[in-house]
Structures are given as structure tokens and as C-alpha cells.
Amino acid sequence: MTADESSAEVEVPLTTKPLSSLDLLNAKLYTWSFWKPVMWAVISIVLSLIVSAVIMLLSGYDPLLAYRTLFYGMIIQPDYALYFATPLILTGLSVALAFKCGLFNIGAEGQVYMGSMAAAIVGYAVALPIVIHPLTCLAIGAIAGGLWGFVPGLLKAYRGAHEVVTTMMLSYTAILFTQWLATYPLREPGQVQLTPQLPAILPSAAIPNVVGNYLHWGIALAIVSVFVVAFILNRTVLGYEMRAVGFNRDAAEYAGIDPRRNMALALGLSGALAGLAGAGEILGNYGRFIDHWSPGIGFDGITVAVLGRNHPWGTLLAAIFFGALRSGGTFMNAVAHVPIEMVGVIQGLIVLFVAAPRVNDWLAKSGFGYAIWVKNEPKIAVPNLAALVFGVISSVLALGYCTMKGLGGMFIGLYFLVAIVGAVSFGMTLSKYRRAPFIHVVLCMLWLLTGAVDSLYLGGVSFRTAAVMSIAGFMIAVALFWVRSKKIKEGRCQP
């Protein structure tokens, strides 16, 4: 063998430098696994807006005017949107961090209250320099929230107590405990307000505003927390162990990872983030602890984490979106006179649609037949699922109109017939009876007849409802008959 042949057989290793975070991000942008949850989140938002529009129509509001003012309010008030988003970023991170370890922290609201109470006490009772004072209050608030989350973590790790139950129970305990402190031992001396509250924090403890009258520097703290949580989860041994425990606790323990320690630490860090959110709100917004000051930012953190897919950056975007939604909701309420609670309805529907595939997968794994059908044949099963929901809603609405006073016997009988046909349609669709689409069409025709009779003789009592139900029902009917024709072509159904 010559020297040239020998050298030709030697493989020269290529020198490569490690991939940077930007390179990894660019690689993810070209994968379907990255865009699939993003697309489903967008679809969930669109579906929630459509369903909310139907609810507005049934309630007598103009959805076009409502959405026009909603989106206008979201755009013209960016500082107001970030103001609402600031605590949601931290509480969303709190829930997401625990979920990465396979835990569901549903008690972030109580941890928020404990952090806010601790920060308020240090804020008015201890005098410190200007910069050090708010940092100390924030640290104490995070510690208080962390300890309140660490307790259910220990109970889960060493006693097997379910964290959903313990965190929820301790959440109510924290709310009542802080209420007692604000009502009796720590109540502001000489206070005449009906709502219990602590003395105002010292000026040195306040977090200054960034711009305007709402947005304070707590937004910077929240964004920094996103970086920190992302770094912990993706770049540290602790984060790797937490994620390993979340994927498979038994496999992680077999690999030498202590699942108990990681579960306790995960809920402790989760509580610290929620406590930080409460402390930031007291120091930057309220200026003192007030009984029941939180509008539910701990519970809203659950919806933020669900929409953000429990990812730090997804949580940040979801929190900003919900903050903008709340900001636009105030404008919508002032101009279109739509109740601000409609924003909560939109948020709830978004979470429902985002979580629907996961819930369906869980039901399919549990052996639920309809869920297995939806998972295996979604194009066929989803229209039938929509028909199921339509039948239930039809029965409920029709029975509600039957109880209205002042209606004649003929009209009550007509509404009662709609309720019966709705129930029959639900049963036949649930049993996958091949004639179910025809019963669904009969139900749509009854809604159309109800609207016509109502407009002629009752002055439009239920005309809007009947019109919306008719349009929605016929759209579902088109999908049902498309599915039926497809099954006939495949020989899976008789004509």
C-alpha cells in the first residue's frame, strides 16, 4: 500500500463550531413541529372570536362594532396592554415552569397574595435606600411565594398528595390569611375605608413608571424573568432534570435523577415567580396591600401558559396578547357598550380550543370511543361533533324560550318541538346513525320556521336567535352531507 493510498483511506474530521442559539432558532423555523402549535393557536383565536360573535348576536350586541373597537383599543394603547400583561407574564411562567416538571400549579393566585403581602409589609415597615428598597421588597415577595409553593411540592414529593388539590387549598388559605392580616393586626391605623388595607408603602419602595400613568418598570423584570426561566430550562442541569421528570418520572429516577427534589424545587420556583408578580403589582401599581386587590391574575396565568404551550417565549407572547385583549376590552365596553366580561369569554374559549386536542388525546388513551374516532378520522368526526353540540344548544335554548311568560300555547309547542328534535338529533348523531344528517336538517328547518313565526306574531322575541341558529345549522349540514357523500364513494355508507 502506497503512502497516497494510505492517506486516501484516512478520514479527516471536519472542524465545526457549536451551534449558537440563533442557529438553533433558524433550524426550528423550518420544522413542522414548530409551526403546528403556532397555527393551532391562531386557529383557536379565530374560532373563539367567531363563537363570541355568535354569543354577542344572541345577546343583542353588534359584533362588528364590538370587534372594531376591540382591535382599535388594542392598537392605540400599547402601554396599557403591557401594563395588563406584566403580571400575566410572571404568573404564566409560574404555571409553565411547574408543568415542565409534570406538575400543575393551580394555586398561583394564593402565591401572588403571599408575595404581595410580604412586599407590602417590607415596603412600609422598613426604611431603605431608593434602589435597594424595591429590590428587597421584590426579593422578599418572591421568597414568600416560593415558600407557599414549596409546601405543596414537599407534600407531592414525599407524601404523594396531588398538587392540584394542595395548591388550590393553599391558595384559598393564603387569600383568607392575608384578608385577616389586613383586617386586624396590620390594618392601617385610623382607617375609615370599608375595604381592609395596609398602610401605604414608603416612596423609596415604589417602582417608578416607564411611560404614562400605568406602565412601570416591572415589565422589564417580567421580560428578564422570561430569559432566566428559558435559560434554566434549556441550559442548566436543573432544567434538564426537571424536564426529564416531567417526561417520565420512572425513567428519570432510573437514570439517577432525584424526582422528589426536582418536584419540590419546581413548585418552589413556580411559587417564587407568582410571588414576584404580586410584589411587583403592589410596588408599581397599588402602592399598598388592599384586600382582594387581585382580579385573578394567578388564575389568568393558567390560560396564558396554556396558550403559550408552556414555553417561556410562548408565554410572553400569550401574556402580551391577553394584555392587549384586556386593554381593548375596556375600549370596547366604553364605545360599543359590550360588557367587559366578554373578554373573559373570549379568553376561556381560546383556552378551550387550544386544550381540545390534548383533552381528546387523553380521552382516546382512556378508551373513549368518540375521542378515538375524532383522533383517527378528524375530517369525518369533527362535523358530527359540531352537530352534537348544535343539538344540545338547540334543546337548551328552546326549553329556555318555553319558560318565557306571555307566549301562547302554539308558540310554546313549537319551541318544545325544537327541543325534542334537538335531543333526537343529538342521540342519533352520537350513535352514528346514517340518517342523522337528515334529522339535523329538520332541526334547522324548525329553527327557520320558528324565526318566521316569531317575526310575524311575536314581534321578534327570538328572531335573532333563530336566524343565527339556522345559519350555523345549515353550515354544519353542508359539512355533514359532504362527509356522507365521501363515505358513500368509499363504500362505507349506503345511499
C-alpha positions as CSV (number, residue, x, y, z in Angstrom):
1,M,0.0,0.0,0.0
2,T,1.5,3.3,-1.0
3,A,1.6,6.5,1.1
4,D,-1.0,8.1,-1.2
5,E,-3.4,5.1,-0.8
6,S,-2.9,5.1,2.9
7,S,-3.7,8.8,3.2
8,A,-6.8,8.3,1.0
9,E,-8.3,5.9,3.5
10,V,-7.8,8.3,6.4
11,E,-11.0,10.3,7.2
12,V,-10.1,13.8,8.1
13,P,-12.5,15.1,10.7
14,L,-14.2,18.4,9.9
15,T,-13.8,21.1,12.4
16,T,-17.2,22.5,13.4
17,K,-18.1,25.2,15.9
18,P,-21.1,24.7,18.3
19,L,-24.4,25.9,17.1
20,S,-25.5,29.2,18.6
21,S,-29.0,30.0,19.9
22,L,-29.7,31.9,16.7
23,D,-28.7,28.9,14.6
24,L,-30.9,26.6,16.6
25,L,-33.8,29.1,16.2
26,N,-33.4,29.2,12.5
27,A,-33.4,25.4,12.3
28,K,-36.6,25.3,14.3
29,L,-38.3,27.8,12.0
30,Y,-38.1,25.3,9.1
31,T,-39.7,22.4,11.0
32,W,-43.4,21.5,11.0
33,S,-43.3,20.7,14.8
34,F,-42.6,24.4,15.4
35,W,-45.3,25.8,13.2
36,K,-48.1,23.3,14.1
37,P,-48.8,24.6,17.6
38,V,-48.5,28.2,16.3
39,M,-51.1,27.5,13.6
40,W,-53.4,25.8,16.0
41,A,-53.1,28.8,18.5
42,V,-54.1,31.2,15.7
43,I,-57.0,28.9,14.6
44,S,-58.1,28.7,18.2
45,I,-58.2,32.5,18.5
46,V,-60.2,32.8,15.2
47,L,-62.7,30.2,16.4
48,S,-63.1,31.9,19.8
49,L,-63.8,35.2,18.1
50,I,-66.4,33.5,15.8
51,V,-68.2,31.8,18.7
52,S,-68.0,35.1,20.8
53,A,-69.6,36.9,17.8
54,V,-72.5,34.4,17.9
55,I,-72.9,35.0,21.6
56,M,-73.0,38.8,21.1
57,L,-75.6,38.4,18.4
58,L,-77.7,36.2,20.7
59,S,-77.3,38.8,23.4
60,G,-78.3,41.7,21.2
61,Y,-74.9,43.3,20.6
62,D,-73.3,44.3,17.3
63,P,-70.2,42.0,17.0
64,L,-68.8,44.1,14.1
65,L,-68.8,47.3,16.1
66,A,-67.5,45.4,19.2
67,Y,-64.5,43.8,17.3
68,R,-63.8,47.1,15.5
69,T,-63.5,48.9,18.8
70,L,-61.7,46.0,20.5
71,F,-58.9,45.9,17.9
72,Y,-58.7,49.7,17.8
73,G,-58.3,49.7,21.6
74,M,-55.6,47.0,21.4
75,I,-53.6,49.1,18.9
76,I,-53.8,52.6,20.3
77,Q,-52.9,51.7,23.9
78,P,-49.7,49.7,23.8
79,D,-48.6,50.9,27.2
80,Y,-51.9,49.9,28.7
81,A,-51.7,46.5,27.1
82,L,-48.2,45.9,28.6
83,Y,-49.4,47.2,31.9
84,F,-52.0,44.4,31.9
85,A,-49.5,41.9,30.5
86,T,-46.8,42.5,33.2
87,P,-48.2,40.3,36.0
88,L,-49.6,37.7,33.5
89,I,-46.0,37.1,32.1
90,L,-44.8,36.1,35.6
91,T,-47.9,34.0,36.6
92,G,-47.9,32.4,33.2
93,L,-44.2,31.5,33.7
94,S,-45.1,30.2,37.1
95,V,-47.6,27.7,35.7
96,A,-45.4,26.8,32.7
97,L,-42.3,26.1,34.9
98,A,-44.2,23.7,37.1
99,F,-45.8,22.0,34.1
100,K,-42.4,21.3,32.6
101,C,-41.8,19.1,35.6
102,G,-45.1,17.3,35.1
103,L,-46.9,19.3,37.8
104,F,-50.0,21.5,37.6
105,N,-49.7,24.6,39.8
106,I,-53.3,25.8,40.1
107,G,-52.6,27.8,43.3
108,A,-50.6,30.7,41.7
109,E,-53.3,33.1,43.0
110,G,-52.5,32.3,46.6
111,Q,-48.8,32.6,45.9
112,V,-49.5,36.0,44.4
113,Y,-51.2,37.1,47.6
114,M,-48.5,35.9,49.8
115,G,-45.8,37.7,47.8
116,S,-47.8,40.9,47.7
117,M,-48.4,40.9,51.4
118,A,-44.7,40.3,52.2
119,A,-43.6,43.0,49.8
120,A,-46.2,45.4,51.3
121,I,-45.1,44.8,54.9
122,V,-41.4,45.4,54.0
123,G,-42.4,48.4,51.8
124,Y,-44.0,50.4,54.7
125,A,-42.3,49.0,57.8
126,V,-38.6,49.1,56.7
127,A,-36.8,52.2,55.5
128,L,-34.1,51.5,52.9
129,P,-32.3,53.5,50.2
130,I,-34.3,54.2,47.0
131,V,-32.8,51.4,44.7
132,I,-32.3,48.8,47.4
133,H,-35.7,49.1,48.9
134,P,-37.9,47.9,45.9
135,L,-35.3,45.2,45.1
136,T,-35.5,44.0,48.7
137,C,-39.3,44.0,48.7
138,L,-39.3,42.1,45.4
139,A,-36.9,39.5,46.8
140,I,-39.0,39.1,50.0
141,G,-42.2,38.7,47.9
142,A,-40.5,36.1,45.7
143,I,-39.3,34.2,48.8
144,A,-42.8,34.3,50.4
145,G,-44.5,33.0,47.2
146,G,-41.7,30.4,46.8
147,L,-42.2,29.0,50.3
148,W,-46.0,28.9,49.7
149,G,-45.4,26.8,46.6
150,F,-42.6,24.7,48.2
151,V,-45.1,23.3,50.8
152,P,-47.3,21.5,48.2
153,G,-44.1,20.5,46.4
154,L,-42.9,18.7,49.5
155,L,-46.3,17.1,50.1
156,K,-46.4,15.9,46.5
157,A,-42.8,14.6,46.6
158,Y,-42.8,12.9,49.9
159,R,-46.4,12.2,50.8
160,G,-48.0,11.7,47.4
161,A,-50.6,14.4,47.8
162,H,-51.9,15.6,44.5
163,E,-50.6,19.1,43.7
164,V,-53.9,20.3,42.1
165,V,-55.7,19.7,45.4
166,T,-53.0,21.1,47.7
167,T,-52.1,24.2,45.7
168,M,-55.8,25.1,45.3
169,M,-56.5,24.6,49.1
170,L,-53.4,26.6,50.0
171,S,-54.5,29.3,47.5
172,Y,-57.7,29.9,49.4
173,T,-55.8,29.7,52.7
174,A,-53.5,32.4,51.5
175,I,-56.3,34.7,50.4
176,L,-58.1,34.3,53.7
177,F,-54.9,34.7,55.7
178,T,-53.9,37.9,54.0
179,Q,-57.5,39.2,54.5
180,W,-57.2,38.5,58.2
181,L,-53.9,40.3,58.4
182,A,-55.3,43.3,56.5
183,T,-58.5,43.4,58.6
184,Y,-57.0,43.0,62.1
185,P,-53.3,43.1,63.1
186,L,-51.9,45.0,60.1
187,R,-54.8,47.3,59.3
188,E,-53.9,50.9,58.7
189,P,-54.4,52.8,61.9
190,G,-57.4,55.2,61.8
191,Q,-58.6,53.7,58.5
192,V,-62.2,54.6,57.6
193,Q,-62.4,52.7,54.3
194,L,-64.7,49.7,54.2
195,T,-62.1,47.6,52.4
196,P,-59.3,46.5,54.7
197,Q,-55.9,47.6,53.7
198,L,-52.3,48.1,55.0
199,P,-50.5,51.4,55.3
200,A,-49.1,52.8,52.1
201,I,-45.6,51.8,51.2
202,L,-42.8,54.3,51.5
203,P,-41.9,56.4,48.4
204,S,-38.5,54.7,48.4
205,A,-40.1,51.3,47.8
206,A,-42.2,52.3,44.9
207,I,-41.4,51.1,41.4
208,P,-41.3,54.1,39.0
209,N,-43.3,54.3,35.8
210,V,-41.6,53.8,32.5
211,V,-44.1,55.8,30.5
212,G,-47.5,57.2,31.1
213,N,-49.6,56.6,34.2
214,Y,-49.7,52.8,34.1
215,L,-46.7,51.0,32.8
216,H,-44.0,50.6,35.4
217,W,-40.5,49.1,35.4
218,G,-42.0,45.8,36.4
219,I,-42.3,45.0,32.7
220,A,-38.5,44.9,32.5
221,L,-38.4,42.5,35.4
222,A,-41.0,40.3,33.7
223,I,-39.1,40.1,30.5
224,V,-35.8,39.4,32.3
225,S,-37.7,36.5,34.1
226,V,-38.5,35.0,30.7
227,F,-34.8,34.9,29.8
228,V,-33.9,33.4,33.2
229,V,-36.6,30.7,33.0
230,A,-35.7,29.8,29.4
231,F,-32.0,29.6,30.5
232,I,-32.8,27.4,33.5
233,L,-34.9,25.0,31.5
234,N,-32.7,24.7,28.4
235,R,-29.2,25.5,29.6
236,T,-28.8,24.1,33.1
237,V,-28.6,20.7,34.7
238,L,-31.5,21.6,37.0
239,G,-33.7,22.4,34.0
240,Y,-32.8,19.2,32.2
241,E,-33.6,17.1,35.3
242,M,-37.0,18.9,35.7
243,R,-37.9,18.3,32.1
244,A,-36.8,14.7,32.4
245,V,-39.0,14.2,35.4
246,G,-41.9,15.8,33.5
247,F,-41.4,13.4,30.5
248,N,-41.1,10.2,32.5
249,R,-40.6,10.1,36.3
250,D,-39.6,6.4,36.4
251,A,-37.1,6.7,33.6
252,A,-35.6,9.8,35.2
253,E,-35.2,8.1,38.5
254,Y,-33.6,5.1,36.8
255,A,-31.1,7.5,35.2
256,G,-30.1,8.7,38.6
257,I,-32.2,11.8,38.9
258,D,-34.0,12.5,42.2
259,P,-37.6,13.2,41.1
260,R,-38.7,14.2,44.6
261,R,-36.1,17.0,44.9
262,N,-36.9,18.3,41.5
263,M,-40.7,18.3,42.0
264,A,-40.3,20.3,45.3
265,L,-37.9,22.7,43.6
266,A,-40.2,23.2,40.6
267,L,-43.2,24.1,42.7
268,G,-41.0,26.3,44.9
269,L,-39.6,28.2,41.9
270,S,-43.1,28.4,40.4
271,G,-44.4,30.0,43.6
272,A,-41.5,32.4,43.6
273,L,-42.5,33.7,40.1
274,A,-46.1,34.1,41.2
275,G,-44.9,35.9,44.4
276,L,-42.8,38.2,42.3
277,A,-45.9,39.1,40.2
278,G,-47.8,40.0,43.4
279,A,-44.9,42.1,44.8
280,G,-44.5,44.0,41.5
281,E,-48.2,44.9,41.4
282,I,-48.1,46.3,44.9
283,L,-44.9,48.3,44.5
284,G,-45.7,49.5,40.9
285,N,-49.4,49.8,40.8
286,Y,-51.4,49.8,44.0
287,G,-48.9,51.3,46.5
288,R,-50.3,49.2,49.4
289,F,-51.9,45.9,50.1
290,I,-55.7,46.0,49.6
291,D,-57.9,43.1,50.5
292,H,-58.9,41.2,47.3
293,W,-56.8,43.5,45.1
294,S,-56.1,40.8,42.5
295,P,-58.6,40.5,39.6
296,G,-57.4,36.8,39.3
297,I,-54.0,37.2,37.7
298,G,-53.0,33.9,39.2
299,F,-55.8,32.0,37.5
300,D,-55.3,34.0,34.3
301,G,-51.7,32.7,34.4
302,I,-53.1,29.2,33.7
303,T,-54.7,30.4,30.5
304,V,-51.6,32.3,29.4
305,A,-49.4,29.2,29.9
306,V,-51.9,27.0,28.0
307,L,-52.0,29.4,25.0
308,G,-48.2,29.7,25.2
309,R,-47.8,25.9,25.2
310,N,-45.9,26.1,28.5
311,H,-42.9,27.6,26.7
312,P,-41.2,30.8,28.1
313,W,-41.3,32.7,24.8
314,G,-44.8,31.4,24.0
315,T,-45.9,32.5,27.5
316,L,-44.5,36.0,26.9
317,L,-46.4,36.4,23.6
318,A,-49.6,34.9,25.1
319,A,-49.4,37.4,28.0
320,I,-49.0,40.3,25.7
321,F,-51.9,39.2,23.6
322,F,-54.2,38.8,26.7
323,G,-53.0,42.2,28.0
324,A,-53.9,43.8,24.6
325,L,-57.2,41.9,24.7
326,R,-58.0,43.4,28.2
327,S,-56.8,46.8,27.1
328,G,-59.1,46.7,24.0
329,G,-61.9,45.3,26.1
330,T,-62.1,48.5,28.2
331,F,-62.4,50.5,25.0
332,M,-65.0,48.1,23.6
333,N,-67.0,48.4,26.8
334,A,-66.9,52.2,26.6
335,V,-67.8,52.6,22.9
336,A,-69.8,49.5,21.9
337,H,-71.2,49.0,25.5
338,V,-70.4,45.3,25.4
339,P,-69.7,44.0,28.9
340,I,-66.0,43.7,29.8
341,E,-66.8,40.1,30.9
342,M,-66.9,39.3,27.1
343,V,-63.1,39.5,27.2
344,G,-63.1,36.7,29.8
345,V,-65.4,34.7,27.5
346,I,-63.0,35.1,24.6
347,Q,-60.1,34.0,26.8
348,G,-62.0,31.0,28.0
349,L,-62.9,29.9,24.5
350,I,-59.3,30.3,23.4
351,V,-58.1,28.0,26.1
352,L,-60.9,25.6,25.3
353,F,-60.0,25.3,21.7
354,V,-56.2,25.2,22.4
355,A,-56.7,22.4,25.0
356,A,-59.2,20.5,23.0
357,P,-56.7,18.3,21.1
358,R,-54.9,17.4,24.3
359,V,-58.2,16.5,26.1
360,N,-59.2,14.5,23.1
361,D,-55.9,12.6,23.1
362,W,-56.3,11.9,26.8
363,L,-59.9,10.6,26.3
364,A,-58.7,8.5,23.4
365,K,-56.0,6.9,25.5
366,S,-58.6,6.2,28.1
367,G,-60.6,4.2,25.6
368,F,-63.4,6.7,24.9
369,G,-64.8,5.6,21.5
370,Y,-65.8,9.0,20.2
371,A,-62.5,10.5,21.1
372,I,-60.7,7.7,19.2
373,W,-62.9,8.4,16.2
374,V,-62.0,12.2,16.3
375,K,-58.3,11.4,16.6
376,N,-58.3,8.8,13.8
377,E,-60.7,10.5,11.3
378,P,-60.9,14.2,12.2
379,K,-62.4,15.3,8.9
380,I,-65.3,12.9,9.3
381,A,-65.8,13.2,13.1
382,V,-65.5,17.0,13.6
383,P,-68.7,17.8,11.6
384,N,-70.5,15.2,13.6
385,L,-69.1,16.7,16.8
386,A,-70.4,20.1,15.7
387,A,-73.8,18.5,15.1
388,L,-73.8,17.1,18.6
389,V,-73.1,20.5,20.1
390,F,-75.7,22.1,17.9
391,G,-78.3,19.6,19.1
392,V,-77.6,20.3,22.8
393,I,-77.6,24.1,22.3
394,S,-80.9,23.8,20.4
395,S,-82.6,21.9,23.1
396,V,-81.3,24.2,25.9
397,L,-82.3,27.4,24.0
398,A,-85.7,26.1,23.0
399,L,-86.5,25.0,26.6
400,G,-85.5,28.4,27.8
401,Y,-88.0,30.1,25.4
402,C,-90.7,27.6,26.6
403,T,-90.4,29.2,30.1
404,M,-91.0,32.7,28.9
405,K,-94.2,34.4,30.1
406,G,-96.8,35.7,27.7
407,L,-96.3,33.1,25.0
408,G,-99.3,31.3,23.5
409,G,-99.7,27.6,23.6
410,M,-98.9,27.3,19.9
411,F,-95.5,29.0,20.3
412,I,-94.7,27.0,23.4
413,G,-95.5,23.9,21.5
414,L,-93.3,25.0,18.6
415,Y,-90.3,25.7,20.9
416,F,-90.9,22.4,22.7
417,L,-90.9,20.6,19.3
418,V,-87.5,22.2,18.6
419,A,-86.2,21.0,21.9
420,I,-87.4,17.4,21.2
421,V,-85.9,17.3,17.7
422,G,-82.6,18.7,19.1
423,A,-82.4,15.9,21.6
424,V,-83.2,13.3,18.9
425,S,-80.6,14.8,16.6
426,F,-78.0,14.6,19.4
427,G,-78.9,11.0,20.2
428,M,-78.8,9.9,16.5
429,T,-75.5,11.7,15.8
430,L,-74.0,10.2,18.9
431,S,-75.0,6.7,17.8
432,K,-73.6,7.4,14.3
433,Y,-76.9,6.6,12.7
434,R,-76.7,7.1,9.0
435,R,-79.9,9.1,8.8
436,A,-78.7,11.6,11.4
437,P,-77.9,14.4,8.9
438,F,-81.5,14.4,7.7
439,I,-82.8,14.9,11.3
440,H,-80.2,17.7,11.6
441,V,-81.7,19.4,8.5
442,V,-85.2,19.0,10.0
443,L,-83.9,20.8,13.2
444,C,-82.5,23.6,11.0
445,M,-85.9,24.0,9.2
446,L,-87.7,24.2,12.6
447,W,-85.4,27.0,13.7
448,L,-86.1,28.8,10.4
449,L,-89.9,28.3,10.9
450,T,-89.6,29.5,14.5
451,G,-87.9,32.7,13.3
452,A,-90.5,33.3,10.7
453,V,-93.5,32.8,13.0
454,D,-91.8,34.9,15.7
455,S,-91.3,37.8,13.3
456,L,-94.9,37.7,12.2
457,Y,-96.7,37.2,15.5
458,L,-94.4,37.8,18.5
459,G,-92.5,40.9,17.3
460,G,-89.1,39.3,17.0
461,V,-88.7,37.9,20.5
462,S,-86.4,35.1,19.3
463,F,-85.9,36.1,15.7
464,R,-82.2,36.9,16.2
465,T,-81.5,33.6,17.9
466,A,-83.5,31.6,15.3
467,A,-81.6,33.3,12.4
468,V,-78.2,32.6,14.0
469,M,-79.1,29.0,14.7
470,S,-80.5,28.5,11.2
471,I,-77.3,29.8,9.5
472,A,-75.0,27.8,11.8
473,G,-77.1,24.7,11.5
474,F,-77.2,24.8,7.7
475,M,-73.4,25.3,7.5
476,I,-73.0,22.2,9.7
477,A,-75.5,20.4,7.4
478,V,-73.3,21.1,4.4
479,A,-70.3,19.6,6.2
480,L,-72.4,16.5,7.2
481,F,-73.6,15.8,3.7
482,W,-70.1,16.2,2.4
483,V,-68.9,13.6,4.8
484,R,-71.8,11.4,3.9
485,S,-71.0,11.6,0.1
486,K,-67.4,10.9,0.8
487,K,-68.3,7.7,2.8
488,I,-70.7,6.6,0.1
489,K,-67.9,6.9,-2.5
490,E,-65.6,4.8,-0.3
491,G,-68.3,2.2,0.1
492,R,-68.6,2.8,3.9
493,C,-72.2,4.0,3.8
494,Q,-75.4,3.1,2.0
495,P,-77.0,5.9,-0.1
